[in-house]
């Protein structure tokens, strides 16, 4: 055993008592490779996890790792000391029995199971001393479009999830057992190959430094190729890998068909529509995550987003703001009109927003919003801003699905590892859109594009006509999702179809949707080169159908839904909540000895703001709520008057149940501050920061900071208020224009609004998405284009 290499990351074991010396063991995960192939808007991802037992006893290794929540996991295999073992798919109970029987027979085995749609558990049993294991997991996924580019996201770490003490479900127990560390468990290697029919303009990352090679010319197959790796080859696993690919092909309408071995045909149609509609008066409710995990940069991003949302609201809307953690508060008892008075109340609230409301319990505030009376003639739009670190994402998605007739839900995921199932699932169920933003990214464009789309009527009556084959025969077929989702300007719509016979396929697919201005229609031709070989489309159809069944099932249908999902998983060899991959090395036989259980710890996400506490042995990390009644709501302002909001906001404190002081892992608490001094040290006041930066000429100001400061001067109806900030930003031309206007007797707020409009449009032309709605409101109030032109000419002199 002395020949076993012991280099690498070490982690502490729990001490048997307070007097024993701390012992350390090597992390069994020694390396992770991610290999990606992108063709058009579909990615195939291969994750290779390398393990080695560097201990003297056999070990059982457990690793919880993330996967994109809509992905279809299609293959799992392992190289065990040179022997390749291909895992097979079985119903979960049968797979577990196969694994357990192999372990009893002293054989090496592995099993891959779903914990949540975006969290999976790999377990390797009986890995011999010195033994090596290389596990390969393959999944396929659609890639969304964002700002005309194709976006690839590869999650790399599972952030800690908040779990209330009363939840003793199996999913909650598994999530609570996930261990974390500040260090990466292994180096991460990344390689991506891209093939497109149109020229690839650029490949960029919001999260990592990349090195890319882009071919200028097509190859013999008529494809443009590019390859990408990390700069420096490896990195830590503390954030999602986010890559934007700029090329025209994935934005074009496309139909892909695939013939199955059983004679069936699977099809996938993709379009990215472009259209605009008139705005409609709306009720807009913001639900902001103020749990402890949002501390630091995440809460700053949330406050910046809220600032832009509120200042961009149109004058004819109603609004309200909810803040949630272990409990929740709201600005008004009911939504109120957007006026200068209510805008000032919202700004006072935003001064106090911080990550101080405890755990992440989003279900109850969502339910409260959905149960409140809707306003006649003002459709409700709900915006959720969160890092999504919850344990009950499935229940939240179903709650949104149940209430989507009168509540459209948009979500913004914050941070380096936001819960993708919660963020995307709620938007999908609420017929809205999901967006993600991370540190260092310009959040403004995403926020205001979402708001702009929410203020337009929902185009949800979408119909896909797949045509009819020449035979005219009635063919069994199925569409996934069964009801096509709403269409949005610039967002990809993907729908699947499966026929049991080839003769049913027509020569085109027609997608229609009803808008208030009339019908929208897109036709996509089916051509000879629309057909591909393999089983990719069949598997992606099955994965989309499984997702549809999970999210839209009703009470009492659990047995039938489980049976359908199990059948789909077994037929198409897919990971589901009811099917698992399992593999057994029949040639292996370990030496007798005590099997030591080891878990590979997830690295804490970059910028994670939770407070660090200890977790001991097998005990579950829980949260115990204080004697706060959940429905004892705190309203920031009543209907008659309002006071200083800081008198109303009380941080919600929570305590941790500690069964033992023996530390074996790092876990994080989404909890409040231990004392007032800690709170004051960490509190970061958004508006005070803006005011401070106005007076600190020595500190450089970014464009977005200047824009935020300007927009904070706008009133609810659209004009801008006086402030020395405006003159400081514009410079000498400001005094010239002011003198000219005052000589003509033009009212101050009129000429001031005109020059701010001209300045924003000129100075921030590259950030148009960030200010478009704000300037639009100002222009509507001013209604004097000639004065804006005069201001522009003055600035250009």
C-alpha positions in Angstrom: 0.0 0.0 0.0 3.0 2.3 0.4 3.2 2.7 -3.4 -0.2 4.5 -3.6 0.5 8.1 -4.5 -0.8 10.4 -1.8 -0.5 13.8 -3.5 -3.6 15.9 -3.9 -6.3 17.6 -1.9 -6.8 16.4 1.7 -10.0 16.8 3.7 -10.5 16.4 7.4 -12.4 13.4 9.0 -14.7 13.9 12.0 -12.9 13.5 15.3 -14.1 10.7 17.6 -13.7 13.0 20.5 -12.5 16.5 21.4 -9.1 15.2 22.5 -8.2 13.2 19.3 -5.8 14.6 16.7 -7.4 15.7 13.4 -7.0 13.1 10.6 -7.1 13.8 6.9 -7.8 11.7 3.9 -7.2 12.3 0.2 -10.1 13.4 -2.0 -11.0 10.5 -4.2 -12.0 12.7 -7.2 -8.7 13.5 -9.0 -9.9 15.3 -12.2 -12.9 16.4 -14.2 -13.1 16.9 -18.0 -16.0 18.5 -19.8 -16.1 17.9 -23.6 -18.8 19.7 -25.6 -19.9 19.4 -29.2 -22.2 22.2 -30.4 -24.0 21.8 -33.7 -26.5 24.5 -34.5 -28.5 25.0 -31.3 -28.0 21.5 -29.8 -25.1 20.5 -27.5 -23.8 17.1 -26.6 -21.8 17.2 -23.3 -19.5 14.5 -22.0 -18.5 14.8 -18.4 -15.5 12.6 -17.4 -14.9 12.2 -13.7 -11.7 10.5 -12.6 -11.4 8.8 -9.2 -8.7 7.0 -7.4 -8.7 5.3 -4.0 -5.5 6.5 -2.2 -6.4 4.9 1.1 -5.6 1.5 2.6 -9.2 0.3 2.8 -11.8 -0.1 0.1 -14.0 3.0 -0.2 -17.6 3.9 -1.3 -17.5 7.3 -3.1 -20.6 9.6 -3.3 -20.6 12.7 -5.5 -23.6 15.0 -6.0 -23.1 17.1 -9.1 -25.2 19.5 -11.3 -26.6 19.1 -14.8 -28.6 21.6 -16.8 -32.2 20.9 -15.8 -33.6 20.4 -19.3 -30.8 18.1 -20.4 -31.4 14.4 -21.4 -28.8 12.1 -19.7 -28.4 9.3 -22.2 -25.3 7.4 -21.4 -23.1 6.4 -18.4 -20.1 4.1 -18.4 -16.9 3.6 -16.4 -13.3 2.4 -17.0 -12.3 0.3 -14.0 -8.6 -0.5 -14.0 -8.7 -0.8 -17.8 -12.0 -2.6 -18.0 -14.9 -0.7 -19.7 -18.3 -1.2 -18.0 -21.4 0.3 -19.7 -24.2 1.1 -17.3 -27.8 0.0 -18.2 -31.0 1.8 -17.3 -33.4 0.2 -14.9 -36.4 1.1 -12.8 -34.9 2.8 -9.7 -35.7 0.1 -7.2 -34.3 -2.6 -9.4 -31.1 -0.6 -10.1 -30.6 -0.1 -6.4 -31.0 -3.9 -5.8 -28.4 -4.7 -8.6 -26.0 -2.2 -7.0 -26.5 -3.6 -3.4 -26.2 -7.2 -4.5 -22.9 -6.4 -6.3 -21.5 -4.7 -3.2 -22.5 -7.8 -1.0 -20.6 -9.9 -3.5 -17.5 -7.7 -3.1 -17.7 -6.4 -6.6 -17.0 -2.9 -7.8 -20.2 -1.2 -9.0 -21.6 2.3 -9.7 -25.1 3.8 -9.8 -26.3 7.2 -11.2 -29.5 8.6 -9.7 -31.6 11.8 -9.9 -31.9 13.8 -6.7 -33.6 16.8 -8.4 -33.9 17.6 -12.1 -30.7 19.6 -11.9 -28.8 17.5 -9.2 -27.6 14.0 -9.7 -25.9 11.5 -7.4 -23.1 9.2 -8.5 -22.1 6.4 -6.1 -19.1 4.1 -6.7 -19.0 1.1 -4.3 -16.1 -1.1 -3.4 -13.3 0.9 -5.1 -10.2 -1.1 -4.2 -7.1 0.4 -2.5 -5.1 2.0 -5.4 -8.0 1.4 -7.8 -8.9 3.9 -10.5 -12.3 4.6 -12.0 -13.1 6.9 -14.9 -16.8 7.6 -15.2 -18.3 9.0 -18.4 -21.7 10.7 -18.4 -23.2 12.0 -21.6 -26.1 14.4 -21.9 -27.8 16.4 -24.7 -29.6 19.8 -24.5 -31.1 22.6 -26.5 -29.3 25.9 -26.4 -31.3 29.1 -25.9 -30.8 32.4 -27.8 -29.8 35.5 -25.9 -29.3 38.9 -27.7 -29.0 37.1 -31.0 -26.3 34.7 -29.7 -26.4 31.0 -28.8 -25.9 30.6 -25.1 -24.2 27.5 -23.5 -24.3 27.0 -19.7 -22.5 24.1 -18.0 -23.2 24.0 -14.2 -20.2 22.9 -12.1 -21.2 23.1 -8.5 -24.3 22.5 -6.3 -24.7 25.5 -4.0 -26.0 24.9 -0.4 -29.8 24.7 -0.2 -32.0 26.0 2.6 -34.1 23.2 4.2 -36.5 23.9 7.1 -36.4 21.7 10.1 -39.9 20.3 9.6 -39.1 18.8 6.2 -38.1 15.2 6.5 -38.7 14.1 2.9 -36.1 11.9 1.1 -35.2 14.7 -1.3 -34.6 17.1 1.7 -32.5 14.5 3.5 -30.3 13.9 0.4 -29.9 17.7 -0.3 -29.0 18.3 3.4 -26.3 15.6 3.2 -24.4 17.4 0.4 -21.1 18.6 1.8 -19.2 21.7 0.8 -15.7 23.1 0.9 -13.9 26.3 0.0 -11.5 24.4 -2.3 -12.3 22.8 -5.6 -12.5 19.0 -5.3 -10.4 18.6 -8.5 -9.1 20.5 -11.5 -11.6 21.2 -14.3 -10.6 20.8 -17.9 -12.8 22.1 -20.7 -12.9 21.6 -24.4 -15.6 22.7 -26.9 -15.9 22.1 -30.6 -18.5 24.1 -32.6 -19.8 23.3 -36.1 -22.1 25.7 -38.0 -23.3 26.2 -41.6 -22.8 29.9 -41.2 -19.6 31.8 -40.3 -18.8 31.9 -36.6 -18.1 35.6 -35.6 -17.0 35.1 -32.0 -17.0 32.9 -29.0 -17.0 34.7 -25.6 -17.5 33.8 -22.0 -19.0 35.8 -19.1 -17.5 33.4 -16.6 -14.1 32.2 -17.7 -11.0 33.2 -19.8 -11.1 31.3 -23.0 -8.7 30.6 -25.9 -10.6 30.0 -29.2 -9.5 29.0 -32.7 -12.1 30.0 -35.3 -11.8 28.8 -38.9 -12.5 31.4 -41.5 -13.4 29.0 -44.3 -15.8 26.1 -44.6 -14.5 22.5 -44.7 -15.4 19.9 -47.3 -18.8 19.3 -45.6 -19.7 23.0 -45.9 -19.3 23.6 -42.2 -17.5 26.3 -40.2 -15.6 25.0 -37.2 -14.2 26.5 -34.0 -12.5 25.0 -30.9 -12.3 26.5 -27.4 -10.5 25.7 -24.2 -9.8 27.4 -20.9 -7.0 29.9 -20.9 -4.5 28.1 -18.6 -6.1 24.7 -19.3 -7.8 24.2 -15.9 -9.9 26.1 -13.5 -11.8 25.6 -10.2 -15.4 24.4 -10.1 -17.0 27.4 -8.3 -19.2 28.8 -11.0 -21.2 27.9 -14.1 -19.4 27.9 -17.4 -21.2 30.5 -19.6 -20.4 30.9 -23.3 -21.9 33.0 -26.0 -21.5 31.8 -29.6 -22.2 34.5 -32.3 -23.3 33.0 -35.6 -26.4 33.3 -37.7 -27.4 29.6 -38.2 -29.0 28.8 -34.9 -31.3 31.9 -35.2 -32.8 30.6 -38.5 -36.1 28.6 -38.5 -35.2 24.9 -38.7 -36.9 21.5 -38.8 -34.8 18.4 -38.0 -36.3 14.9 -38.5 -34.9 11.5 -37.5 -36.0 8.0 -38.4 -36.1 5.5 -35.6 -35.2 1.8 -35.9 -38.8 0.9 -35.1 -40.1 2.9 -38.1 -41.1 6.0 -36.1 -40.1 9.5 -37.0 -39.2 12.2 -34.4 -39.1 15.9 -35.4 -37.9 19.1 -33.7 -38.9 22.5 -35.0 -37.1 25.7 -33.8 -37.9 29.3 -34.5 -36.8 32.6 -33.0 -39.6 35.1 -33.7 -39.1 38.8 -34.0 -42.1 41.1 -33.3 -43.3 44.0 -31.1 -46.7 44.7 -29.6 -48.3 47.7 -28.0 -47.8 47.9 -24.2 -50.8 47.1 -22.0 -51.5 48.6 -18.5 -50.4 46.0 -15.9 -50.0 45.1 -12.3 -46.3 44.4 -11.6 -45.2 42.6 -8.5 -41.6 42.2 -7.6 -40.6 39.3 -5.3 -37.0 39.7 -4.1 -34.9 37.1 -2.3 -33.4 38.6 0.8 -32.2 35.3 2.4 -28.7 34.9 3.9 -27.3 33.1 0.8 -27.8 36.4 -1.2 -25.3 38.3 1.0 -22.6 40.1 -0.8 -22.6 40.6 -4.6 -25.9 38.8 -5.2 -28.0 41.2 -3.1 -26.2 44.1 -4.9 -27.2 42.6 -8.3 -30.8 42.2 -7.0 -31.0 45.8 -5.8 -29.6 47.1 -9.1 -32.2 45.0 -10.9 -35.0 46.3 -8.7 -33.9 49.9 -9.2 -34.1 49.5 -12.9 -37.4 47.7 -12.8 -39.1 50.3 -10.7 -37.8 53.4 -12.5 -38.8 51.9 -15.8 -42.4 51.2 -14.9 -45.0 53.0 -17.1 -47.3 55.6 -15.6 -50.5 53.6 -16.0 -49.4 50.5 -14.0 -49.9 49.3 -10.4 -47.1 47.8 -8.4 -45.9 46.2 -5.2 -42.7 44.8 -3.8 -42.3 41.6 -1.7 -39.1 40.7 0.2 -38.7 37.1 1.4 -36.5 34.9 3.4 -37.7 32.7 6.3 -40.7 35.1 6.4 -41.7 37.8 4.0 -42.8 41.5 4.0 -44.4 43.7 1.4 -44.4 47.3 0.6 -48.2 47.8 0.5 -51.1 45.6 1.6 -52.3 45.6 -2.0 -50.7 46.9 -5.2 -50.9 50.7 -5.6 -50.7 53.1 -8.6 -47.2 54.1 -9.7 -47.0 57.7 -8.6 -44.3 60.0 -7.3 -45.4 59.2 -3.8 -45.3 55.5 -4.2 -42.1 55.7 -6.1 -40.5 57.5 -3.2 -41.8 54.8 -0.8 -40.2 52.1 -3.1 -36.9 54.0 -3.0 -37.0 54.2 0.8 -37.6 50.5 0.9 -34.7 49.8 -1.5 -32.4 51.6 0.9 -33.1 48.9 3.5 -33.0 45.8 1.3 -30.3 43.4 2.5 -29.7 39.6 2.8 -31.0 39.5 6.3 -34.3 37.5 6.2 -32.9 34.1 7.0 -33.6 31.0 4.9 -35.0 30.8 1.3 -38.8 30.0 1.7 -40.4 31.3 -1.5 -43.5 29.1 -1.6 -45.6 31.1 0.9 -45.0 34.6 -0.6 -45.8 33.2 -4.0 -49.0 31.7 -2.7 -49.9 35.0 -1.1 -49.4 36.9 -4.3 -51.5 34.4 -6.3 -54.3 34.4 -3.8 -54.6 38.2 -3.8 -57.4 39.9 -5.9 -56.4 40.7 -9.5 -57.1 44.1 -10.9 -59.6 44.5 -13.7 -58.0 45.4 -17.0 -54.5 45.1 -15.6 -53.0 41.6 -16.1 -50.6 40.6 -13.4 -46.9 40.2 -14.0 -44.8 38.7 -11.2 -41.0 39.1 -11.3 -38.9 36.8 -9.1 -35.3 37.7 -8.4 -33.4 34.9 -6.5 -30.4 32.7 -6.3 -32.9 29.9 -6.0 -31.2 28.0 -3.3 -34.3 26.1 -2.2 -35.1 22.4 -1.6 -38.7 22.4 -2.9 -38.3 23.7 -6.4 -40.8 21.1 -7.8 -43.5 22.2 -5.4 -42.9 25.9 -6.4 -43.1 25.1 -10.1 -46.4 23.3 -9.6 -47.8 26.2 -7.6 -47.0 28.5 -10.5 -48.5 26.1 -13.0 -51.7 25.9 -10.9 -52.1 29.7 -11.0 -50.8 30.7 -14.4 -54.2 31.7 -15.8 -54.1 35.1 -14.0 -50.4 35.4 -13.1 -47.5 35.5 -15.6 -44.2 34.8 -14.0 -40.7 36.1 -15.0 -37.6 35.0 -13.2 -34.1 36.4 -12.9 -31.4 33.9 -11.5 -28.7 35.7 -9.5 -25.1 34.6 -8.9 -22.6 32.0 -10.0 -24.7 28.9 -9.5 -28.4 29.8 -9.3 -30.9 26.9 -9.0 -31.7 26.4 -12.7 -34.7 24.1 -12.1 -36.4 26.7 -9.9 -35.6 29.7 -12.1 -36.4 28.1 -15.4 -39.2 25.9 -14.2 -41.2 28.7 -12.6 -40.9 30.9 -15.7 -41.9 27.9 -17.9 -44.9 27.1 -15.7 -45.8 30.8 -15.5 -45.7 31.3 -19.3 -42.9 33.9 -18.8 -39.2 34.1 -19.4 -36.2 33.1 -17.3 -32.9 35.0 -17.4 -29.6 34.5 -15.4 -27.0 37.1 -14.5 -23.7 36.8 -12.7 -21.1 39.0 -11.2 -19.4 41.5 -13.5 -22.2 41.3 -16.0 -24.3 44.3 -17.2 -27.6 43.4 -15.7 -29.6 46.4 -17.0 -30.3 45.1 -20.6 -31.6 41.7 -19.3 -33.8 43.3 -16.7 -35.5 45.9 -19.0 -35.9 43.5 -21.9 -37.9 41.2 -19.5 -40.0 44.2 -18.3 -40.7 45.3 -21.8 -41.8 41.8 -22.8 -44.0 41.5 -19.7 -45.9 44.7 -20.5 -46.9 43.3 -23.9 -49.9 40.9 -24.2 -49.0 37.2 -23.7 -48.9 35.4 -27.1 -49.8 32.0 -25.7 -52.3 30.7 -28.2 -49.6 29.0 -30.2 -50.5 26.2 -32.6 -48.0 24.0 -34.6 -49.4 22.4 -37.8 -47.0 19.6 -38.7 -48.7 18.9 -42.1 -50.0 15.6 -43.4 -48.2 12.9 -45.3 -49.2 11.8 -48.8 -51.0 8.6 -47.6 -53.7 10.5 -45.7 -53.7 7.6 -43.2 -54.5 8.4 -39.6 -51.2 8.0 -37.7 -50.6 7.8 -34.0 -48.5 10.8 -32.9 -47.7 12.9 -29.9 -46.3 16.5 -29.4 -44.0 17.6 -26.6 -44.7 19.8 -24.9 -48.4 19.0 -25.5 -49.3 22.7 -25.4 -46.7 24.8 -27.2 -45.3 27.5 -24.9 -45.9 31.3 -25.5 -43.7 33.0 -28.0 -41.5 36.1 -27.2 -39.5 38.4 -29.3 -36.0 37.1 -29.7 -36.5 33.9 -27.6 -36.2 30.4 -29.1 -39.3 28.3 -29.4 -38.7 24.5 -29.6 -41.4 21.9 -30.1 -41.1 18.1 -30.7 -43.3 15.6 -32.5 -43.3 11.8 -32.7 -45.1 9.7 -35.4 -45.2 6.0 -35.2 -44.9 5.7 -39.0 -42.8 7.7 -41.5 -45.6 8.3 -44.0 -47.3 10.9 -41.8 -44.7 13.6 -42.3 -45.7 16.5 -44.6 -43.5 19.0 -46.5 -43.7 21.9 -44.1 -44.4 22.9 -40.5 -46.6 26.0 -39.9 -46.5 27.8 -36.5 -49.3 30.3 -35.8 -50.0 32.5 -32.9 -52.8 35.0 -32.2 -51.8 38.6 -31.2 -54.1 41.6 -30.6 -52.8 43.1 -33.8 -53.6 39.9 -35.8 -52.3 36.4 -36.5 -48.6 35.7 -36.7 -47.5 32.8 -38.9 -44.2 31.2 -39.7 -43.6 28.4 -42.2 -40.6 26.1 -42.1 -40.0 23.8 -45.1 -39.1 20.2 -44.6 -36.3 19.4 -47.1 -34.3 16.3 -48.0 -31.4 17.5 -45.8 -33.7 18.0 -42.8 -33.2 14.3 -42.0 -30.4 13.1 -39.7 -29.4 9.7 -38.5 -29.2 8.4 -34.9 -31.5 8.7 -31.9 -30.8 12.2 -30.6 -34.2 13.7 -31.5 -36.1 10.7 -30.2 -34.3 11.0 -26.8 -34.9 14.8 -26.6 -38.5 14.4 -27.5 -38.8 11.9 -24.6 -37.0 14.2 -22.2 -39.3 17.1 -23.1 -42.4 14.9 -22.6 -41.1 13.7 -19.2 -40.6 17.3 -18.1 -44.1 18.2 -19.3 -45.6 15.3 -17.4 -43.7 16.2 -14.2 -44.7 19.8 -14.2 -48.3 19.6 -15.3 -49.5 16.5 -13.4 -52.5 17.0 -11.2 -53.3 15.6 -7.7 -54.3 11.9 -7.9 -52.4 11.3 -11.1 -49.1 10.3 -9.4 -49.3 6.6 -10.1 -50.2 7.1 -13.8 -47.5 9.8 -14.3 -44.9 7.6 -12.6 -45.7 4.7 -14.9 -45.5 6.9 -18.0 -42.2 8.5 -17.0 -40.7 5.1 -16.1 -41.8 3.6 -19.5 -40.2 6.6 -21.4 -37.0 6.4 -19.4 -36.6 2.6 -20.0 -37.6 2.8 -23.7 -35.2 5.7 -24.6 -32.5 4.9 -22.0 -32.9 8.2 -20.1 -32.2 9.2 -16.5 -35.4 10.2 -14.7 -36.6 10.4 -11.2 -37.9 6.8 -11.5 -35.1 5.3 -13.6 -31.3 5.0 -12.8 -28.1 3.9 -14.6 -26.2 1.0 -12.9 -23.1 -0.8 -13.9 -21.2 -3.8 -12.3 -17.6 -4.9 -12.9 -18.2 -8.7 -12.9 -14.5 -9.4 -13.0 -13.6 -7.4 -9.8 -13.4 -8.8 -6.3 -12.1 -6.7 -3.5 -10.1 -7.9 -0.6 -11.9 -8.2 2.8 -11.7 -5.1 4.8 -13.8 -2.3 6.2 -15.3 -0.2 3.4 -14.9 3.6 4.2 -17.6 5.9 3.0 -16.4 9.1 1.4 -18.2 12.1 -0.2 -16.7 14.4 -2.8 -17.5 17.9 -1.5 -18.9 20.6 -3.8 -16.9 23.8 -4.0 -18.8 26.8 -2.6 -20.0 29.0 -5.4 -18.0 32.1 -6.2 -19.5 35.1 -4.3 -21.7 32.9 -2.1 -22.8 35.0 0.9 -24.1 32.5 3.4 -22.7 32.3 7.0 -20.5 29.4 7.8 -21.5 26.9 10.4 -20.5 23.3 11.2 -22.3 20.1 10.4 -21.6 16.9 12.3 -21.5 13.2 11.4 -24.8 12.0 9.8 -26.9 14.7 11.5 -29.0 16.8 9.1 -28.3 20.5 9.0 -31.6 22.1 10.0 -33.1 25.5 10.7 -35.3 26.3 13.6 -37.6 29.3 13.3 -38.2 31.7 16.1 -41.7 32.4 17.4 -42.7 34.5 14.4 -46.1 33.8 13.1 -45.9 33.3 9.3 -49.1 35.2 8.6 -48.2 38.0 10.9 -47.4 40.2 7.9 -45.3 43.3 8.0 -46.5 46.1 5.7 -44.0 48.8 5.0 -46.7 51.3 4.3 -50.4 51.3 4.9 -53.0 53.0 2.7 -53.0 56.3 4.6 -49.5 57.3 5.4 -46.0 56.1 5.6 -43.1 56.6 8.0 -39.4 56.1 7.8 -39.2 52.6 6.5 -36.3 51.6 8.7 -38.7 51.7 11.6 -40.7 48.9 10.0 -38.0 46.5 8.7 -36.9 44.0 11.3 -34.2 41.5 10.4 -35.5 37.9 10.9 -33.0 35.9 13.0 -32.8 32.1 12.9 -30.9 29.7 14.9 -29.1 26.5 13.9 -29.8 23.2 15.6 -26.4 21.8 16.6 -26.5 18.1 17.7 -22.7 17.9 17.9 -19.6 20.0 17.7 -17.6 17.5 15.7 -16.9 19.0 12.3 -16.6 17.0 9.1 -17.6 19.5 6.5 -18.3 23.1 5.7 -22.0 23.9 5.4 -23.6 27.3 4.9 -26.5 28.9 6.6 -29.0 31.1 4.9 -29.6 33.1 8.1 -29.6 36.5 9.6 -26.8 38.3 11.5 -25.6 37.2 14.9 -25.5 40.7 16.2 -26.0 44.3 15.2 -22.3 45.0 14.7 -22.0 42.2 12.1 -25.1 43.6 10.4 -23.6 47.1 10.1 -20.3 45.8 8.9 -22.0 43.9 6.0 -24.8 46.2 5.2 -24.3 47.9 1.8 -26.8 50.7 1.1 -27.3 51.0 -2.6 -28.6 54.6 -2.7 -26.1 55.8 -0.2 -23.4 54.3 -2.3 -24.7 56.2 -5.3 -24.8 59.5 -3.4 -21.3 58.9 -2.0 -19.9 58.3 -5.5 -21.4 61.5 -6.7 -19.3 63.4 -4.2 -16.1 61.4 -4.7 -14.4 62.9 -7.8 -11.3 60.8 -7.2 -13.1 57.5 -7.8 -13.8 56.6 -11.4 -17.5 56.0 -12.2 -18.6 53.3 -14.6 -21.1 54.0 -17.3 -23.7 51.9 -15.7 -23.2 53.7 -12.3 -23.7 57.1 -14.1 -26.8 55.8 -15.8 -28.3 54.5 -12.6 -27.6 57.8 -10.9 -29.4 59.7 -13.7 -32.4 57.4 -13.7 -32.8 57.8 -10.0 -33.7 61.4 -10.7 -36.7 60.5 -12.8 -40.2 61.0 -11.5 -43.1 58.5 -11.9 -44.7 60.4 -14.8 -41.4 60.9 -16.7 -39.6 64.2 -16.1 -36.3 64.5 -14.3 -35.6 66.5 -11.1 -32.8 69.0 -10.5 -29.6 67.7 -9.0 -26.0 68.9 -9.3 -25.1 65.4 -10.5 -26.6 66.3 -13.9 -24.3 69.4 -14.4 -21.3 67.4 -13.2 -21.9 64.6 -15.7 -22.7 66.9 -18.7 -20.1 69.6 -18.1 -20.0 73.1 -19.6 -22.6 72.4 -22.2 -25.2 72.1 -19.4 -24.8 75.7 -18.4 -25.0 76.9 -22.0 -28.2 75.1 -22.7 -29.7 76.2 -19.3 -29.0 79.9 -20.1 -30.6 79.6 -23.6 -33.7 78.0 -22.2 -34.2 80.3 -19.3 -33.8 83.3 -21.6 -36.7 81.8 -23.6 -38.8 81.3 -20.4 -38.8 77.5 -20.7 -39.7 75.7 -17.5 -36.8 74.1 -15.6 -38.1 70.6 -15.6 -38.9 70.8 -19.3 -35.4 71.8 -20.5 -33.7 69.6 -17.9 -35.6 66.6 -19.1 -34.7 67.4 -22.7 -31.0 67.7 -22.1 -30.9 64.5 -20.0 -32.7 62.6 -22.8 -30.2 63.9 -25.3 -27.3 63.1 -23.1 -28.4 59.6 -22.3 -29.1 58.7 -26.0 -25.7 60.0 -27.0 -23.5 59.0 -24.1 -25.0 55.6 -23.5 -25.9 54.6 -27.1 -24.3 51.1 -26.6 -26.5 50.5 -23.5 -29.8 51.2 -25.3 -31.6 48.2 -23.7 -30.8 49.7 -20.3 -32.5 53.0 -20.8 -35.0 52.6 -23.6 -38.1 52.4 -21.4 -36.9 55.2 -19.2 -36.3 57.6 -22.1 -39.5 56.5 -23.8 -41.4 57.6 -20.7 -39.6 60.9 -20.6 -40.2 61.6 -24.3 -43.9 60.9 -23.8 -44.1 63.3 -21.0 -42.1 66.0 -22.7 -43.6 65.7 -26.2 -41.2 68.3 -27.6 -38.8 66.6 -30.1 -37.5 70.0 -31.3 -36.3 70.8 -27.8 -34.5 67.4 -27.5 -32.9 68.2 -30.9 -31.7 71.6 -29.7 -30.2 69.9 -26.6 -28.5 67.4 -28.8 -27.0 70.1 -31.0 -25.8 72.0 -28.0 -24.0 68.8 -26.7 -22.4 68.2 -30.1 -21.0 71.8 -30.4 
